[in-house]
Amino acid sequence: MAENDTPVQPRLQVVSQFIRDLSFENVAAQKSLNASEAKPEITVNVGLDAGKLGDDLYEVKMKVNIDATAEGNKIFVLEMEYAGRFVVQNVPEAQLHPFLLIECPRMIFPYVRRIIGDVTRDGGYPPLNVDNIDFVNLYRQEVERRRAAAQSEAPTTLS
């Protein structure tokens, strides 16, 4: 609590954001497939990572992998790593990890979505508008996955 008994609010400021890596492989065009006839099945995978760069400065990376297939043929593959650098203040240490992997991705996701739409459109397809992502649920799934992995790796002792 501050001197006047009002709680100090968390502060989140976007310092910069940028594409770290981007790859778009237009498989259908390379193989002379007519991808426009079949409705593609699109798989979107998202991974998140965060790290400290300095006092109150953090980098959050969002890795997006998109595969589009139709009738068993790969149409395109898009892989992108997008990063944001943030100043984060007044967040308790115990809440910092979820804050970085939930709130920060929420801030940069609209830009990621726009880039994906632009790249797929420029690749000759209708712009792909990726659905909103529930970053809270994504965070919970990753915590549970890590917990399960840690339990399966724990040595068992025989009495």
DSSP file with accessible surface (Angstrom, degrees, kcal/mol):
  #  RESIDUE AA STRUCTURE BP1 BP2  ACC     N-H-->O    O-->H-N    N-H-->O    O-->H-N    TCO  KAPPA ALPHA  PHI   PSI    X-CA   Y-CA   Z-CA
    1    1 A M              0   0  174      0, 0.0     2,-0.0     0, 0.0     0, 0.0   0.000 360.0 360.0 360.0 145.4    0.0    0.0    0.0
    2    2 A A    >   -     0   0   35      4,-1.4     3,-2.0     1,-0.1     6,-0.0  -0.252 360.0 -91.8 -79.6 174.5    1.1    3.5   -0.7
    3    3 A E  T 3  S+     0   0  197      1,-0.3    -1,-0.1     2,-0.1     0, 0.0   0.838 127.8  50.9 -60.0 -32.3    1.3    6.2    1.9
    4    4 A N  T 3  S-     0   0  113      2,-0.2    -1,-0.3     1,-0.0    -2,-0.0   0.228 116.5-112.9 -93.5  17.7   -2.3    7.4    1.3
    5    5 A D  S <  S+     0   0  123     -3,-2.0    -2,-0.1     1,-0.2    -1,-0.0   0.659  75.0 130.7  63.8  18.5   -3.6    3.8    1.5
    6    6 A T        -     0   0   74      1,-0.0    -4,-1.4     3,-0.0    -1,-0.2  -0.865  64.3-110.1 -98.0 137.2   -4.6    3.5   -2.1
    7    7 A P        -     0   0   82      0, 0.0     2,-0.5     0, 0.0    -1,-0.0  -0.363  28.4-117.3 -66.3 144.8   -3.3    0.4   -3.9
    8    8 A V        -     0   0   79      1,-0.0     3,-0.1    -2,-0.0     0, 0.0  -0.710  31.4-133.2 -82.8 125.0   -0.6    0.9   -6.4
    9    9 A Q        -     0   0  133     -2,-0.5    82,-0.1     1,-0.1    80,-0.0  -0.549  21.9-104.5 -80.4 143.7   -1.9   -0.2   -9.9
   10   10 A P        -     0   0   67      0, 0.0     2,-0.5     0, 0.0    80,-0.2  -0.333  34.4-145.4 -60.8 148.5    0.2   -2.4  -12.1
   11   11 A R  E     +A   89   0A 104     78,-2.9    78,-2.4    -3,-0.1     2,-0.4  -0.980  18.3 179.9-123.0 128.6    1.8   -0.5  -15.0
   12   12 A L  E     +A   88   0A  48     -2,-0.5     2,-0.4    76,-0.2    76,-0.2  -0.989   3.8 175.8-129.9 121.4    2.3   -2.0  -18.4
   13   13 A Q  E     -A   87   0A  84     74,-2.3    74,-2.6    -2,-0.4     2,-0.6  -0.992  27.3-134.8-129.1 128.1    3.9   -0.1  -21.2
   14   14 A V  E     +A   86   0A  49     -2,-0.4    72,-0.2    72,-0.2     3,-0.1  -0.718  23.5 177.7 -78.8 119.9    4.7   -1.4  -24.7
   15   15 A V  E     -     0   0A  78     70,-3.3     2,-0.3    -2,-0.6    71,-0.2   0.869  63.7 -25.1 -89.0 -45.3    8.2   -0.2  -25.5
   16   16 A S  E     -A   85   0A  44     69,-1.4    69,-3.2     2,-0.0    -1,-0.4  -0.981  51.9-160.5-160.6 161.9    8.6   -1.9  -28.9
   17   17 A Q  E     +A   84   0A  54     -2,-0.3     2,-0.3    67,-0.3    67,-0.2  -0.984  21.0 157.4-149.3 147.7    7.2   -4.8  -30.9
   18   18 A F  E     -A   83   0A  64     65,-2.6    65,-2.9    -2,-0.3     2,-0.6  -0.992  45.1 -94.0-164.8 159.5    8.7   -6.5  -34.0
   19   19 A I  E     -A   82   0A  74     -2,-0.3    63,-0.2    63,-0.2     3,-0.1  -0.765  30.2-177.2 -82.1 121.1    8.8   -9.6  -36.2
   20   20 A R  E    S-     0   0A 108     61,-2.7     2,-0.3    -2,-0.6    62,-0.2   0.819  72.6  -3.1 -84.4 -37.1   11.8  -11.7  -35.0
   21   21 A D  E     -A   81   0A  97     60,-1.7    60,-2.8     2,-0.0    -1,-0.4  -0.969  63.3-177.7-157.4 140.6   11.3  -14.3  -37.7
   22   22 A L  E     +A   80   0A  69     -2,-0.3     2,-0.4    58,-0.2    58,-0.2  -0.983   4.1 172.9-146.5 130.9    8.7  -14.9  -40.5
   23   23 A S  E     -A   79   0A  52     56,-2.8    56,-2.9    -2,-0.3     2,-0.4  -0.994   5.9-178.3-139.7 130.9    8.4  -17.7  -43.1
   24   24 A F  E     -A   78   0A  55     -2,-0.4     2,-0.7    54,-0.2    54,-0.2  -0.972   6.1-169.9-130.1 114.5    5.6  -18.3  -45.6
   25   25 A E  E     -A   77   0A  90     52,-3.0    52,-1.9    -2,-0.4     2,-1.5  -0.919   9.2-158.6-108.2 113.1    5.9  -21.4  -47.8
   26   26 A N     >  +     0   0   31     -2,-0.7     4,-1.8    50,-0.2    50,-0.2  -0.646  20.6 169.9 -91.1  80.6    3.3  -21.4  -50.5
   27   27 A V  H  > S+     0   0    9     -2,-1.5     4,-2.1    48,-0.3     6,-0.2   0.892  70.7  56.5 -63.5 -42.2    3.4  -25.2  -51.2
   28   28 A A  H  4>S+     0   0    2     47,-2.6     5,-3.0     1,-0.2     4,-0.3   0.908 108.6  46.8 -59.8 -42.8    0.4  -25.2  -53.5
   29   29 A A  H >45S+     0   0   61     46,-0.4     3,-0.9     3,-0.2    -1,-0.2   0.901 111.0  52.2 -67.3 -37.4    1.9  -22.7  -55.9
   30   30 A Q  H 3<5S+     0   0  130     -4,-1.8    -1,-0.2     1,-0.2    -2,-0.2   0.849 116.2  39.7 -67.3 -33.1    5.2  -24.5  -55.9
   31   31 A K  T 3<5S-     0   0  141     -4,-2.1    -1,-0.2    -5,-0.2    -2,-0.2   0.300 111.8-118.8 -97.7   6.3    3.5  -27.8  -56.8
   32   32 A S  T < 5 +     0   0  112     -3,-0.9     2,-0.3    -4,-0.3    -3,-0.2   0.850  58.0 158.7  57.8  37.7    1.0  -26.1  -59.2
   33   33 A L      < -     0   0   65     -5,-3.0     2,-1.2    -6,-0.2    -1,-0.2  -0.683  46.4-127.8 -87.2 146.5   -1.9  -27.3  -57.1
   34   34 A N    >   +     0   0   93     -2,-0.3     3,-0.8     1,-0.2     4,-0.3  -0.759  33.9 172.9 -94.0  93.2   -5.2  -25.4  -57.4
   35   35 A A  T 3   +     0   0   18     -2,-1.2     3,-0.4     1,-0.2    -1,-0.2   0.611  63.1  75.5 -78.5 -12.4   -5.9  -24.7  -53.8
   36   36 A S  T 3  S+     0   0  102      1,-0.2    -1,-0.2    -3,-0.1    -2,-0.0   0.681  85.3  63.6 -77.4 -15.2   -8.9  -22.5  -54.4
   37   37 A E  S <  S+     0   0  156     -3,-0.8     2,-0.3     2,-0.0    -1,-0.2   0.841  98.5  54.1 -78.8 -34.7  -11.3  -25.4  -55.2
   38   38 A A  S    S-     0   0   18     -3,-0.4    -1,-0.0    -4,-0.3     0, 0.0  -0.794  86.4-115.1-105.2 146.7  -11.2  -27.2  -51.8
   39   39 A K        -     0   0  194     -2,-0.3    32,-0.3     1,-0.1    -3,-0.1  -0.673  41.4-130.6 -77.2 120.6  -12.0  -25.7  -48.4
   40   40 A P        -     0   0   50      0, 0.0     2,-0.6     0, 0.0    30,-0.2  -0.353   1.9-132.4 -75.6 152.3   -8.7  -25.9  -46.5
   41   41 A E  E     -B   69   0A 133     28,-4.0    28,-2.3    -2,-0.1     2,-0.5  -0.925  28.3-159.4 -98.5 121.8   -8.3  -27.3  -43.0
   42   42 A I  E     -B   68   0A  65     -2,-0.6     2,-0.5    26,-0.2    26,-0.2  -0.919   9.6-166.3-113.4 127.4   -6.2  -24.8  -41.0
   43   43 A T  E     -B   67   0A  57     24,-2.8    24,-2.2    -2,-0.5     2,-0.5  -0.953   4.9-167.9-112.5 126.4   -4.3  -25.7  -37.9
   44   44 A V  E     -B   66   0A  54     -2,-0.5     2,-0.4    22,-0.2    22,-0.2  -0.967   4.1-175.9-117.3 124.3   -3.0  -22.8  -35.7
   45   45 A N  E     -B   65   0A  89     20,-2.7    20,-2.6    -2,-0.5     2,-0.4  -0.977   4.7-167.4-119.0 135.6   -0.5  -23.5  -32.9
   46   46 A V  E     -B   64   0A  34     -2,-0.4     2,-0.3    18,-0.2    18,-0.2  -0.981   5.4-177.2-126.0 133.1    0.7  -20.7  -30.5
   47   47 A G  E     -B   63   0A  32     16,-2.6    16,-3.2    -2,-0.4     2,-0.3  -0.954   8.6-157.7-126.7 147.8    3.6  -20.8  -28.1
   48   48 A L  E     +B   62   0A  37     -2,-0.3     2,-0.3    14,-0.2    14,-0.2  -0.945  12.4 173.0-127.0 148.9    4.6  -18.1  -25.7
   49   49 A D  E     -B   61   0A  75     12,-1.9    12,-3.2    -2,-0.3     2,-0.3  -0.984   7.3-168.4-149.6 150.1    7.9  -17.3  -23.9
   50   50 A A  E     +B   60   0A  27     -2,-0.3     2,-0.3    10,-0.2    10,-0.2  -0.992   6.4 175.3-141.7 148.5    9.0  -14.4  -21.7
   51   51 A G  E     -B   59   0A  34      8,-2.3     8,-2.9    -2,-0.3     2,-0.4  -0.992  32.0-109.6-151.3 155.5   12.3  -13.2  -20.3
   52   52 A K  E     +B   58   0A 123     -2,-0.3     6,-0.3     6,-0.2     3,-0.1  -0.714  26.4 176.6 -88.2 133.1   13.8  -10.3  -18.4
   53   53 A L  E     -     0   0A  85      4,-3.0     2,-0.3    -2,-0.4     5,-0.2   0.655  63.6 -41.3-105.1 -25.1   16.0   -7.9  -20.2
   54   54 A G  E >  S-B   57   0A  29      3,-1.7     3,-1.6     0, 0.0    -1,-0.3  -0.954  98.3 -18.1-177.9-168.8   16.7   -5.4  -17.5
   55   55 A D  T 3  S-     0   0  149      1,-0.3     3,-0.1    -2,-0.3     0, 0.0  -0.397 132.0 -19.4 -58.4 117.0   15.1   -3.5  -14.6
   56   56 A D  T 3  S+     0   0   65     -2,-0.2    32,-2.3     1,-0.2     2,-0.5   0.543 112.8 119.4  61.6   8.7   11.3   -3.7  -15.2
   57   57 A L  E <   +BC  54  87A  53     -3,-1.6    -4,-3.0    30,-0.2    -3,-1.7  -0.929  37.0 171.9-111.0 126.3   12.0   -4.5  -18.9
   58   58 A Y  E     -BC  52  86A  18     28,-2.7    28,-2.9    -2,-0.5     2,-0.5  -0.935  24.2-144.2-131.9 151.5   10.7   -7.8  -20.3
   59   59 A E  E     -BC  51  85A  15     -8,-2.9    -8,-2.3    -2,-0.3     2,-0.5  -0.973  13.3-166.7-116.7 131.1   10.5   -9.4  -23.7
   60   60 A V  E     -BC  50  84A   0     24,-2.8    24,-2.3    -2,-0.5     2,-0.4  -0.971   6.2-159.9-117.4 128.0    7.6  -11.6  -24.6
   61   61 A K  E     -BC  49  83A  43    -12,-3.2   -12,-1.9    -2,-0.5     2,-0.5  -0.920   4.9-163.1-112.3 134.7    7.7  -13.8  -27.7
   62   62 A M  E     -BC  48  82A   0     20,-3.3    20,-2.8    -2,-0.4     2,-0.5  -0.978   6.1-163.1-115.6 120.4    4.7  -15.3  -29.5
   63   63 A K  E     -BC  47  81A  97    -16,-3.2   -16,-2.6    -2,-0.5     2,-0.5  -0.922   8.2-172.6-105.8 124.5    5.5  -18.2  -31.9
   64   64 A V  E     -BC  46  80A   4     16,-3.2    16,-2.6    -2,-0.5     2,-0.4  -0.974   6.9-175.4-121.2 127.8    2.7  -19.0  -34.4
   65   65 A N  E     -BC  45  79A  65    -20,-2.6   -20,-2.7    -2,-0.5     2,-0.4  -0.994   6.2-175.1-121.8 125.5    2.7  -22.0  -36.7
   66   66 A I  E     -BC  44  78A   0     12,-3.1    12,-2.7    -2,-0.4     2,-0.4  -0.985   4.8-173.6-126.1 126.9   -0.1  -22.3  -39.2
   67   67 A D  E     -BC  43  77A  50    -24,-2.2   -24,-2.8    -2,-0.4     2,-0.5  -0.978   3.6-167.4-117.3 132.1   -0.6  -25.3  -41.5
   68   68 A A  E     +BC  42  76A   0      8,-2.5     7,-3.8    -2,-0.4     8,-1.2  -0.982  13.8 169.4-120.3 125.3   -3.2  -25.3  -44.3
   69   69 A T  E     -BC  41  74A  40    -28,-2.3   -28,-4.0    -2,-0.5     2,-0.3  -0.947  14.4-169.6-131.1 154.3   -4.1  -28.5  -46.0
   70   70 A A  E >  S- C   0  73A  10      3,-2.7     3,-2.4    -2,-0.3   -32,-0.1  -0.970  74.8 -11.6-144.9 128.0   -6.9  -29.5  -48.4
   71   71 A E  T 3  S-     0   0  169     -2,-0.3     3,-0.1     1,-0.3    -1,-0.0   0.861 130.2 -52.0  51.9  40.5   -7.7  -33.1  -49.5
   72   72 A G  T 3  S+     0   0   76      1,-0.2     2,-0.5     0, 0.0    -1,-0.3   0.431 115.4 114.7  80.4  -1.9   -4.5  -34.3  -48.0
   73   73 A N  E <   - C   0  70A  78     -3,-2.4    -3,-2.7   -38,-0.0     2,-0.3  -0.878  68.2-123.4-105.3 133.8   -2.3  -31.8  -49.8
   74   74 A K  E     - C   0  69A  78     -2,-0.5    -5,-0.3    -5,-0.2     3,-0.1  -0.549  26.9-178.9 -72.1 131.5   -0.4  -29.1  -48.0
   75   75 A I  E     -     0   0A   6     -7,-3.8   -47,-2.6     1,-0.4   -46,-0.4   0.857  60.1 -19.8 -96.9 -54.2   -1.4  -25.6  -49.3
   76   76 A F  E     - C   0  68A   9     -8,-1.2    -8,-2.5   -50,-0.2    -1,-0.4  -0.990  47.0-149.5-153.6 160.6    0.8  -23.3  -47.2
   77   77 A V  E     -AC  25  67A  16    -52,-1.9   -52,-3.0    -2,-0.3     2,-0.5  -1.000  13.4-171.6-131.3 127.4    2.8  -23.1  -44.0
   78   78 A L  E     +AC  24  66A   0    -12,-2.7   -12,-3.1    -2,-0.4     2,-0.4  -0.991   4.8 178.9-121.3 127.4    3.2  -19.9  -42.1
   79   79 A E  E     +AC  23  65A  88    -56,-2.9   -56,-2.8    -2,-0.5     2,-0.4  -0.998   8.3 168.8-127.8 129.1    5.7  -19.6  -39.2
   80   80 A M  E     -AC  22  64A   7    -16,-2.6   -16,-3.2    -2,-0.4     2,-0.5  -0.999  23.7-162.8-143.0 139.9    6.2  -16.4  -37.3
   81   81 A E  E     -AC  21  63A  36    -60,-2.8   -61,-2.7    -2,-0.4   -60,-1.7  -0.992  19.8-177.0-118.1 119.7    7.9  -15.3  -34.1
   82   82 A Y  E     -AC  19  62A  14    -20,-2.8   -20,-3.3    -2,-0.5     2,-0.4  -0.940   4.5-163.8-119.2 139.0    6.7  -11.9  -32.9
   83   83 A A  E     -AC  18  61A   0    -65,-2.9   -65,-2.6    -2,-0.4     2,-0.4  -0.931  10.0-167.1-127.7 149.5    8.1  -10.1  -29.9
   84   84 A G  E     -AC  17  60A   0    -24,-2.3   -24,-2.8    -2,-0.4     2,-0.5  -0.984  12.3-147.4-129.5 142.5    7.1   -7.3  -27.7
   85   85 A R  E     -AC  16  59A  85    -69,-3.2   -70,-3.3    -2,-0.4   -69,-1.4  -0.956  25.0-175.3-110.7 132.6    9.2   -5.5  -25.2
   86   86 A F  E     -AC  14  58A   0    -28,-2.9   -28,-2.7    -2,-0.5     2,-0.6  -0.950  29.9-138.4-132.6 143.8    7.4   -4.2  -22.1
   87   87 A V  E     -AC  13  57A  27    -74,-2.6   -74,-2.3    -2,-0.4     2,-0.5  -0.910  30.1-173.3 -95.0 123.1    8.0   -2.1  -19.1
   88   88 A V  E     +A   12   0A   3    -32,-2.3     2,-0.3    -2,-0.6   -76,-0.2  -0.988   8.6 168.3-123.2 122.3    6.2   -3.9  -16.2
   89   89 A Q  E     +A   11   0A  58    -78,-2.4   -78,-2.9    -2,-0.5    -2,-0.0  -0.942  53.4  22.9-133.2 155.8    6.0   -2.2  -12.8
   90   90 A N  S    S+     0   0   90     -2,-0.3    -1,-0.1   -80,-0.2   -82,-0.0   0.784  79.3 131.1  63.0  32.3    4.0   -2.8   -9.6
   91   91 A V        -     0   0   24     -3,-0.1    -1,-0.2   -81,-0.1     5,-0.1  -0.970  61.7-118.0-112.8 122.0    3.3   -6.4  -10.3
   92   92 A P    >>  -     0   0   71      0, 0.0     3,-1.7     0, 0.0     4,-0.8  -0.256  23.4-117.2 -57.5 145.8    4.1   -8.8   -7.3
   93   93 A E  H >> S+     0   0  152      1,-0.3     3,-0.9     2,-0.2     4,-0.6   0.861 113.9  57.6 -54.1 -39.4    6.7  -11.4   -8.1
   94   94 A A  H 34 S+     0   0   97      1,-0.2    -1,-0.3     2,-0.1     3,-0.0   0.752 113.4  39.8 -66.1 -21.8    4.3  -14.2   -7.6
   95   95 A Q  H <> S+     0   0  119     -3,-1.7     4,-1.9     1,-0.1    -1,-0.2   0.446  91.8  89.9-105.5  -1.1    2.0  -12.8  -10.3
   96   96 A L  H <X S+     0   0   15     -3,-0.9     4,-2.9    -4,-0.8     5,-0.2   0.917  82.3  53.4 -66.5 -45.5    4.6  -11.7  -12.7
   97   97 A H  H  X S+     0   0   85     -4,-0.6     4,-1.9     1,-0.2    -1,-0.2   0.954 114.0  40.5 -59.2 -52.8    4.9  -14.9  -14.8
   98   98 A P  H  > S+     0   0   36      0, 0.0     4,-0.9     0, 0.0     5,-0.5   0.896 114.0  55.5 -64.1 -33.8    1.1  -15.2  -15.6
   99   99 A F  H >X>S+     0   0   41     -4,-1.9     4,-1.4     1,-0.2     5,-1.3   0.944 109.6  45.8 -61.1 -45.3    1.0  -11.4  -16.1
  100  100 A L  H 3<5S+     0   0   10     -4,-2.9    -1,-0.2     1,-0.2    -3,-0.1   0.858 117.6  43.1 -66.1 -35.5    3.8  -11.6  -18.7
  101  101 A L  H 3<5S+     0   0   13     -4,-1.9    -1,-0.2    -5,-0.2    -2,-0.2   0.420 126.4  29.2 -96.5   2.8    2.2  -14.6  -20.5
  102  102 A I  H <X5S+     0   0   19     -4,-0.9     4,-1.4    -3,-0.7    -3,-0.2   0.647 124.4  35.3-119.6 -58.0   -1.4  -13.4  -20.5
  103  103 A E  H  X5S+     0   0   66     -4,-1.4     4,-1.3    -5,-0.5    -3,-0.2   0.911 116.7  51.0 -71.7 -42.1   -1.5   -9.6  -20.5
  104  104 A C  H >><S+     0   0    0     -5,-1.3     4,-1.5     1,-0.2     3,-0.6   0.941 109.8  49.1 -65.1 -45.5    1.5   -8.9  -22.7
  105  105 A P  H 3> S+     0   0    0      0, 0.0     4,-2.1     0, 0.0    -1,-0.2   0.881 106.1  58.7 -61.1 -33.4    0.3  -11.3  -25.5
  106  106 A R  H 3< S+     0   0  109     -4,-1.4    -2,-0.2     1,-0.2    -3,-0.1   0.861 105.1  51.4 -60.1 -33.6   -3.1   -9.7  -25.4
  107  107 A M  H << S+     0   0   86     -4,-1.3    -1,-0.2    -3,-0.6     4,-0.2   0.861 118.1  34.3 -72.4 -36.8   -1.4   -6.4  -26.2
  108  108 A I  H >X S+     0   0    0     -4,-1.5     4,-1.7     1,-0.2     3,-0.9   0.642  93.8  88.3 -96.0 -14.1    0.5   -7.7  -29.3
  109  109 A F  H 3X S+     0   0   10     -4,-2.1     4,-2.9     1,-0.3     5,-0.2   0.868  81.5  58.6 -58.1 -40.7   -2.0  -10.2  -30.6
  110  110 A P  H 3> S+     0   0   72      0, 0.0     4,-1.9     0, 0.0    -1,-0.3   0.883 108.1  47.9 -57.8 -32.9   -3.9   -7.7  -32.8
  111  111 A Y  H <> S+     0   0  106     -3,-0.9     4,-2.3    -4,-0.2    -2,-0.2   0.893 110.5  50.8 -73.0 -39.2   -0.7   -6.9  -34.7
  112  112 A V  H  X S+     0   0    0     -4,-1.7     4,-2.4     2,-0.2     5,-0.2   0.932 110.2  50.4 -61.6 -45.5    0.1  -10.6  -35.1
  113  113 A R  H  X S+     0   0   53     -4,-2.9     4,-2.4     1,-0.2    17,-0.2   0.908 110.1  49.8 -60.7 -42.4   -3.3  -11.3  -36.5
  114  114 A R  H  X S+     0   0  134     -4,-1.9     4,-2.7    -5,-0.2    -1,-0.2   0.926 110.3  49.7 -64.9 -42.3   -3.0   -8.4  -39.0
  115  115 A I  H  X S+     0   0   14     -4,-2.3     4,-2.9     2,-0.2     5,-0.2   0.931 110.3  50.6 -63.0 -43.2    0.4   -9.6  -40.2
  116  116 A I  H  X S+     0   0    2     -4,-2.4     4,-2.5     1,-0.2    12,-0.4   0.933 111.5  48.5 -60.9 -44.2   -0.9  -13.1  -40.7
  117  117 A G  H  X S+     0   0    8     -4,-2.4     4,-2.1     1,-0.2    -1,-0.2   0.919 113.4  47.0 -61.1 -43.5   -3.9  -11.7  -42.7
  118  118 A D  H  X S+     0   0   47     -4,-2.7     4,-2.9     2,-0.2    -2,-0.2   0.916 112.7  48.6 -65.1 -43.5   -1.5   -9.6  -44.8
  119  119 A V  H  X S+     0   0   26     -4,-2.9     4,-1.4     2,-0.2    -2,-0.2   0.926 112.9  46.5 -66.4 -43.8    0.9  -12.5  -45.5
  120  120 A T  H  <>S+     0   0    0     -4,-2.5     5,-2.2    -5,-0.2    -1,-0.2   0.915 114.6  48.2 -66.8 -37.5   -1.8  -15.0  -46.5
  121  121 A R  H ><5S+     0   0  119     -4,-2.1     3,-1.9    -5,-0.3    -2,-0.2   0.942 111.7  48.8 -64.8 -46.1   -3.4  -12.4  -48.8
  122  122 A D  H 3<5S+     0   0  121     -4,-2.9    -1,-0.2     1,-0.3    -2,-0.2   0.748 104.6  61.8 -66.3 -21.3   -0.1  -11.4  -50.3
  123  123 A G  T 3<5S-     0   0   17     -4,-1.4    -1,-0.3    -5,-0.2    -2,-0.2   0.443 127.9 -97.1 -82.5  -1.4    0.5  -15.2  -50.8
  124  124 A G  T < 5S+     0   0   66     -3,-1.9    -3,-0.2     1,-0.4    -2,-0.1   0.583  90.0 105.2 101.0  11.5   -2.5  -15.4  -53.1
  125  125 A Y  S   <S-     0   0   42     -5,-2.2    -1,-0.4    -6,-0.2    -2,-0.1  -0.761  82.1 -82.9-116.4 165.4   -5.2  -16.6  -50.6
  126  126 A P        -     0   0  107      0, 0.0    -1,-0.1     0, 0.0    -3,-0.1  -0.386  66.2 -87.0 -61.3 145.9   -8.0  -14.9  -48.8
  127  127 A P        -     0   0   79      0, 0.0     2,-0.7     0, 0.0   -10,-0.2  -0.355  41.8-129.8 -58.5 129.5   -6.7  -13.1  -45.7
  128  128 A L        -     0   0   32    -12,-0.4     2,-0.9   -11,-0.2    -8,-0.1  -0.762  17.8-161.1 -84.0 116.6   -6.6  -15.5  -42.8
  129  129 A N        -     0   0  109     -2,-0.7     2,-0.1   -12,-0.1   -15,-0.1  -0.845  14.7-145.1-100.2  97.3   -8.3  -13.9  -39.8
  130  130 A V        -     0   0   13     -2,-0.9     3,-0.1   -17,-0.2   -13,-0.1  -0.399  21.3-112.7 -65.0 134.0   -7.1  -15.9  -36.8
  131  131 A D        -     0   0  134      1,-0.1    -1,-0.1    -2,-0.1   -18,-0.0  -0.231  42.7 -83.5 -61.6 157.3   -9.7  -16.3  -34.1
  132  132 A N        -     0   0  127      1,-0.1     2,-0.4     2,-0.0    -1,-0.1  -0.264  45.5-133.1 -58.3 149.7   -9.2  -14.6  -30.8
  133  133 A I        -     0   0   41     -3,-0.1     2,-1.2   -27,-0.0     3,-0.1  -0.920   3.4-136.9-111.9 133.3   -7.0  -16.5  -28.3
  134  134 A D     >  -     0   0   95     -2,-0.4     4,-2.4     1,-0.2     5,-0.2  -0.746  23.2-176.4 -86.2  94.4   -7.9  -17.1  -24.7
  135  135 A F  H  > S+     0   0    4     -2,-1.2     4,-2.2     1,-0.2    -1,-0.2   0.786  78.7  58.4 -69.6 -25.1   -4.5  -16.4  -23.2
  136  136 A V  H  > S+     0   0   36      2,-0.2     4,-2.5     1,-0.2    -1,-0.2   0.958 110.6  42.3 -65.4 -48.4   -5.7  -17.3  -19.7
  137  137 A N  H  > S+     0   0   69      1,-0.2     4,-2.6     2,-0.2    -2,-0.2   0.908 113.1  53.0 -65.2 -40.9   -6.8  -20.8  -20.9
  138  138 A L  H  X S+     0   0   41     -4,-2.4     4,-2.0     2,-0.2    -1,-0.2   0.921 110.2  48.6 -59.7 -42.2   -3.6  -21.1  -22.9
  139  139 A Y  H  X S+     0   0   46     -4,-2.2     4,-2.5     1,-0.2    -2,-0.2   0.939 111.1  49.6 -63.6 -45.6   -1.5  -20.3  -19.8
  140  140 A R  H  X S+     0   0  167     -4,-2.5     4,-2.5     1,-0.2    -2,-0.2   0.900 109.8  51.4 -62.0 -41.6   -3.4  -22.8  -17.6
  141  141 A Q  H  X S+     0   0  111     -4,-2.6     4,-2.5     1,-0.2    -1,-0.2   0.906 110.8  48.3 -62.2 -41.1   -3.0  -25.5  -20.2
  142  142 A E  H  X S+     0   0   65     -4,-2.0     4,-2.6     2,-0.2     5,-0.2   0.910 110.8  50.2 -67.9 -40.6    0.8  -24.9  -20.3
  143  143 A V  H  X S+     0   0   44     -4,-2.5     4,-2.3     1,-0.2    -2,-0.2   0.938 113.5  46.4 -61.2 -44.5    1.1  -24.9  -16.5
  144  144 A E  H  X S+     0   0  100     -4,-2.5     4,-2.6     2,-0.2    -2,-0.2   0.902 111.1  51.9 -65.4 -40.7   -0.8  -28.2  -16.4
  145  145 A R  H  X S+     0   0  135     -4,-2.5     4,-2.4     1,-0.2    -2,-0.2   0.935 112.0  46.2 -61.7 -43.1    1.3  -29.7  -19.2
  146  146 A R  H  X S+     0   0  123     -4,-2.6     4,-2.4     2,-0.2    -2,-0.2   0.889 111.7  51.6 -67.0 -38.4    4.5  -28.8  -17.3
  147  147 A R  H  X S+     0   0  125     -4,-2.3     4,-2.2    -5,-0.2    -2,-0.2   0.934 111.7  46.5 -63.5 -45.5    3.1  -30.1  -14.1
  148  148 A A  H  X S+     0   0   47     -4,-2.6     4,-2.2     1,-0.2    -2,-0.2   0.899 112.5  50.3 -64.3 -40.4    2.2  -33.4  -15.7
  149  149 A A  H  X S+     0   0   32     -4,-2.4     4,-1.4    -5,-0.2    -1,-0.2   0.906 110.2  50.1 -64.7 -40.2    5.6  -33.6  -17.4
  150  150 A A  H  X S+     0   0   60     -4,-2.4     4,-0.8     1,-0.2    -2,-0.2   0.893 110.9  49.4 -65.9 -38.2    7.4  -33.0  -14.1
  151  151 A Q  H  < S+     0   0  136     -4,-2.2     3,-0.4     1,-0.2    -1,-0.2   0.885 110.2  50.0 -69.4 -36.4    5.4  -35.7  -12.4
  152  152 A S  H  < S+     0   0   96     -4,-2.2    -1,-0.2     1,-0.2    -2,-0.2   0.775 112.5  48.2 -73.8 -23.1    6.1  -38.2  -15.1
  153  153 A E  H  < S+     0   0  155     -4,-1.4    -1,-0.2    -5,-0.2    -2,-0.2   0.593  85.3 111.1 -89.1 -12.1    9.9  -37.4  -14.9
  154  154 A A  S  < S-     0   0   52     -4,-0.8     2,-0.1    -3,-0.4    -3,-0.0  -0.397  77.1-112.2 -65.4 134.2   10.0  -37.7  -11.1
  155  155 A P        -     0   0  121      0, 0.0     2,-0.4     0, 0.0    -1,-0.1  -0.392  26.7-135.6 -67.3 141.4   12.0  -40.7  -10.0
  156  156 A T        -     0   0  128     -2,-0.1     2,-0.4    -3,-0.1     0, 0.0  -0.797  14.3-149.0 -97.3 142.3   10.0  -43.4   -8.3
  157  157 A T        -     0   0  128     -2,-0.4     2,-0.4     0, 0.0     0, 0.0  -0.897   3.6-144.1-112.4 140.1   11.4  -45.0   -5.2
  158  158 A L              0   0  167     -2,-0.4    -2,-0.0     0, 0.0     0, 0.0  -0.869 360.0 360.0-102.3 137.6   10.7  -48.6   -4.1
  159  159 A S              0   0  171     -2,-0.4     0, 0.0     0, 0.0     0, 0.0  -0.602 360.0 360.0 -89.9 360.0   10.3  -49.4   -0.5
